[in-house]
Amino acid sequence: MGQERHRPPNSVISNSQNTTWEEFLTGEFAFAENGTWQIDSAKKAEFPTGIVQIPGKDGGVAPTPTGGEFITVPVQKDTKRYDVTKKILECMTTPEGLVETGTTFAYYIPSTADGQQRILESEPSLKPWVDAVRSAKGRTSDNLGTDYPKISEALWTGVQKALSGSADPADALKQAQAQAKQATGG
C-alpha cells in the first residue's frame, strides 16, 4: 500500500509569522516555531505553553540562522554629529546596553557572551533562547556570502511549489538546487 501524501491547506502559502502565531494562540494547533518576541503573548495564552528547542539532524540543537537585526550608522552631512552617533553606538553595544536594548525590543538576545550572561541574570527563563543564539549560524556562512539571496530565493521558491502542489516535493527540491547552482555559477 503506497504512502498517502497530505498537503497543508493553501492558506499556509501566504501566512506570515504573525498569522501562524495568531493561529497557535487559538489553541487549535500543537506547536508554532517562533522567536523571543512572542514570549509575552505566550505567557498571556489561556493554556499552558513551553519551549522545545528544535533538535539538530545529528543530535544537539539545530543551528538557527542569524543575520536579521543590526545597527547601522548612516553617512551624515553634518560630520559633527558622528561624535553623538559614536556615543549612542558605544552605549548600545556594551553588555548593559545590549541587555537594555534586547529587553526593550521583546527579549532580543545579545550577540556577545557578556550580554547573554547579563540578560540571563535578569531573565533566567531565556536560557533556551541564549543556547539557540550560541549555536546560531550566519545566513551567509558556508561560503554563501553574497550568493545567499540567490540560493535563498531558489529554496523558498521550491518550498512554495511543494506547498502549493504545483510540484512534487522531491522535484521542487531538484529544481531549486539546479536554480541555485545556475544563479551562483556553480
GIDAPE-V799540 format. One line per field, one symbol per residue. ss: DSSP state (2 for helix, 1 for strand, 0 for the rest). psi: psi as a letter, one per 30 degrees, with the letter a starting at -180 (. if undefined). burial: I if it has 16 or more other C-alpha atoms within 10 Angstrom, else O. A space follows every 50 residues. Layout:
BEGIN
ss: ???
psi: ???
burial: ???
END
This chain:
BEGIN
ss: 00000000022220002222222200000000000222222222000000 00001000001000110000000000002222222222222200222222 22220000000022222222220222222222220011000000222222 222222222222220000222222222222222000
psi: klkkkkklkfffegkleeeeeeeeffgfkelkkaaffgeefeeflglkll kkkkkleglakkkkklgdklkkjlkkejffffeeeeeeeeefgleeeeee eefehhhkklfleeeeeeeeefiffgeeeeeeefglkkfgahgebffeee eeeeefeeeeeeefgfkkeeeeeeeeeeeeeefgg.
burial: OOOOOOOOOOOOOOOOOOOIIOOIIOOOOOIOOOOIOOIOOIOOOOOOOO OOOOOOOOOOIIIOOOOOOOOOOOOOOOOOOOOOOOOOOOOIIOIIIIII IIIOOOIIIIIOOOIIIIIIOOOOOIOOIIOIIIOIIOIOOOOOOOOIOI IOOIIOIIIIIIIIOOIOIOOIIOIIIOIIOOOOOO
END
